Amino acid sequence: MKARFYKRTFQFKRPSGTSRGVLTEKHAWFIEIWNEDNPDIIGTGECSIIPGLSPDYKTDEQYEQKLISVCNDISQDLTGFPSIQFGLETALLDLKNGGKGIIFDNDFTNGKQKIAINGLIWMGDSGFMEEQIREKLNLGFDCLKLKIGTDWNSEKQILKKLRETFPSTQLELRVDANGGFSFEEAKTVLVELHELEIHSIEQPIKAGNWEEMHKLCSSAPTPIALDEELIGVVDYSEKKRLLEEILPQYIILKPSLIGGFSGSDEWISLAENMRIGWWITSALESNIGLNAIAQYTFSRNPKIPQGLGTGGLFTNNFETRLELLGDQLSIKKV
């Protein structure tokens, strides 16, 4: 079995505000795997990183040295390299299924079923956020996720106006703070979110503060979902200890940040055994990575809207069979 990789830089259609600053471009590497006796069938997987968030990325040079090592020996242990593990798992499954972008053969992949997703509202000034909200509502979304934690007073007014127009029975609202609040601020924000009937808040305080996070989860009137808290926790026993000590209401799974499909499987198994809810979220992958995550998500029988992207962020994305109608993500039949 042979392997190689290449790098590609994606350009955002418009600068996108994230917890790691405003992004104008995004780098990703792609692993290709094939059998020497059948070189025309190639499996492809995306190694997607977010600088400052991906635990396995420091510099391009360091990252590519690891990719060279992996291409020379794809059987090596990739613990601690979640984005490369995600890319390699995807490439191997793609190769196994004929190199046609079929990662998991299921009713979603075959164009028979769809996945409900939330509409993501990017950080920005109130005018930009309200513009995005109108667009998503016009498209038929009934679950929106807003990034907050930059200017809470303005963000709270946006949520208040939304809730005055759309009751919680009509529109589900989720928020993601990306660790933007202090512990004391979070206690107040959680009460105010409850008054606005917000479904949940992701990562209200910075990751690593297990004791404070447990206090918030045990007494908060608004459900809390762990996100960045999961990144870098790779040992099964440590995952179990984290969930037992914090006892969150939900966890958010980003395969390229937590060890691919196998890492996600471990988190889901632990969460379900502890009656903790979960949903899966993409993390700025191109259409190759998004396609793989969407197929995996359906294989896990999701119960609520998922946080999957739509492939519309970049000007130079790959062609895709993924399509969005309203809030339903599907794959076009060939």
N, C-alpha and C positions, 0 to 999 in steps of 0.2 A: 504494500500500500504506500502510495506517494502523497506528499502534501507540500503546499506552497502558500504564500500569502501575498496580499497587496494592500496598499493604503489608498483611501479615497477621502477627500474633503468635501463636505456638504455645505452649501450656502443657505442660510436662513432667508426666507422671503422678506421678513422684517425682523429687526433685532428683537430677541426674546428674553424677557426678564426671568431669571431663575434664582434659586437660593445661592448660586455660585456666580452671581453677577449677570450682566447682559451679554448674551451670546450672539455673534454674527456668523460664526461658522462652527462646524463640528467635524472632528476627525473620527474615522473608524477604519478598522483593518478587517480583511476578509480572508478566511482560511478556505482553501480548496483541496479536496481529497479525492483521489481516484485509485483504482486498481490498475496495475501495469498491464494486465492482460485485457483490460477493457477501458482504455484511456478516454473514450468519448463520453462516458458517464461520469459526471463530476458532482460531488456534494459540496455545497457552499454554506458557510456559517459566518455570522457577523460577530466580531469582537468590538463591542461598542463601549467607549469610555466617556466619563465626564470628569475633566480635570478638577481635582480638589474633593471629589466624592468617590470615585472608583478607587478601591484600596490597592489595586494591582498596577496602577499607573503613576509613574513619577515623571519620566521624560519619554519622548519618542524613541530615543536610542535604547534606553533600558527596556522598553516594552517590546521593541522589535528584536532585541537579543533573545528575549524569552520566546517570542514567536518562532525564531529560527530554531531554538532548542526543541520546541514542541513539534515543528515540522519534521525534525530529524528523529523524534521519538514521541509518537502520539499516545503511547501507553503510559506516559509519566503522570505522577500525581500532580494535580493542578489545584490542590487546596491552597487558598490564598490568592488564586488568580481567577476570580469569578467570571470576568468578562471573557477570558480566553476559554474557560471551561464551557461557557454558554456557546461560544462560537464553534468549538470543537464538537460538542454534543449535537448541535444543529447540523453541521457538515456531515457527521457520520450517519445521522438519521436520514438526511437528504440523499446521501449516496445509497443507503440501504433501500430507499423507496424509489430509486431510479433517476435521481438528480433532476427532478422536475419541480422542486419547491414543496414537495409533500413531506412534511416533517412528522405529522401525526395523521394517520389515515382515519378520518372520522366524518360524521355528517356535516360538520362545518366546512372541512377541507373539500368535501365533495359538493358543496353548494346547496345542501339541503336544509341547513339550520343557520341561525344567526346568533350574534352575541350583542346584548344590550350594553352600551357604554355610557359613561358620563361625559358631559361637555366640559372641556378644560378652559378656564379663564386665566389668561396669563397676567402676571404682575404688570403694573403700570399706573399711570394717573387715572383718576376716576372716569374721565372721558373715554379713555382707551378701554378700560374694563367694561364700562356700560355698553360701548359699541360691540364688544365681543359677546356680551350677554344677549343683546338684541338679536345678533346673528344666530346664536345657538338656539334661542327660543323660536325664532322663525323657522329653523330647520326641524323643529319638533322634539328637541331634547326635553325630558322631564326630570333630569338629574344633572346638576351642574356642580363642578368643583372649582372653587375660587382660591387662588393663592393669596394669603394674607400675611401680616407681620411687618409690613413696610411702613404703613401709616394706618394704624388701627382705627382711629376716629373716622377717617374717610371711608375705610373699608366697611366699618360698621354701618355707616349711612347707606352705602350701596346695598348691603344685605337687608337693612330695614326697609328700604324702598321696594326691593324685590319681594319681601315677605308680605308687605301691605297689598301688593298686587296679586301675588300667587301664594295661597295657603299651602301648608306642608302636605296636604292631601293631593295637591296638584303639582307641586314642584319640590323635589328633594334637593337640599343644598348641603354640600360638603365643603369644608375648608381645609387648607393645608398651610401650616405656619412655618414649616421647615426649620423648627427650633428657634423661631424669631422672638419668643417671649421669655422673660425671666419667670422664675417659679411664682413670685408674688403677682406679677402681671397675669400669668396664665390662670390663676385662681379667679380673678375678676372676669377675664375674657370668657372663661368657661360658663360662668353664670349668665353673661350677656348673650352668649350663643344659645344657651338653653331657652332664654326668653324669645329668641327668634326661631325656635324650633329647628335648629341646625342638626342634621343627621349625625355628624361626627367631625372631629378635628384631627388632622394628622400632625404628629410630632410637635406639640405645643412648645416644648422646651428642648434644649440641645441634647443630643444623644449622649449616653454615658452616665447620666444622673439617675440611676435606677431607683434609689430610695425616694427621691422627689417625684419621679414619674409614677411610682406606685401610689404615693399619697394622692396625686391628682386622679389616677384611675379609680382609686377606691372611693373617692368622695365626689368626683366631678359629676355635675348634672348633665353634661354633654359627653357622649361616648368618645373615647380616645383611640386612635389608631397609631401603631408604631410603624415608622418608615425607616429613616436613617438609623434608628436604633438597631436594626437587624444587620446593617452592613459591617462586615469584618468579623462577625460572629460565625465561625465555621465549624467548630466542634459540636457534635450532636448534644453532648451533655451540657455544654455551655448554652446552647439554644434553649434547652429544656429549663435550665436554671433561670435564664432571662425571663422566660414567660411565667414561670412559677413565682418569681420575685416581684415582677411588675403587674401581672394579671391585667393586661389591657383588654379592651372590648373587641378590638380588631388588630390585625397586622396587614401591612401592605407588602406585596411581593414583587420585586423587580429582578427577574432572572439574571440579567447581565451584571447585577450588583451583588447578588447573594449566592452565586455558584450554580447558575444555569438551572436546568430542569430538575436535576437530582437534588440540588440545594433547596429549591422551592418545594419539592416533594416532602423533604424532611420537615420544613416549617409548617406545611399544611397538615401533615400527620400529627405533629405535636399540638397545633392549634385546635384541630377538630377533637382530639382526645380531651382537651381542656375546655371545650365549648367556647372557643374564641373564634370570632368571625374573621374572614379574610377576603381580600380581592387582589387581583393582579394588575400591575401597572407597567406600561412601557416606559423607557427612560431615554428618549431622544434617539432611538434606533432608526436606521433607514428602513425602507420597505422590506428588505431581506430579514432583518431581525424582528420587525413587527409581525411579519407573516408567521414566523416561527412561534413567537409569543402568543399570537392569537390562536393558532392551532393547539398549542399546549393548554391555553386557558380553557378552551371548549372541552378538552379531554378531562379536565378536573371538575366538570359539571357545576359551573358557577351558578349561584343563586341570586345575586344582586348585580346591578350595573358595574362593569369593570372599567379600569382606568387606561384603556388602550388608545394609543394615538391613531391618527387617520392617514398618516403618510403625506400630509399636506404642508409640512413645515418647510421643506427644502425646495429650492429652485431646480436642483439637479439630482433628484431622487431616482431610484431604479423604477422601471415599469412594474406594475403590480396587478394582481387579480383581485386584491382587496377593494371593496367599495362600501361606501356609507350611505344609507338611505334613512334619513331621520337620525335616530340614535341607535340604529341597528347595523352592526358591522357584519359583512358577509364576504364570501369569495365567489366571483363569477365562475360559472361553469365553463369548461373548455369547449 
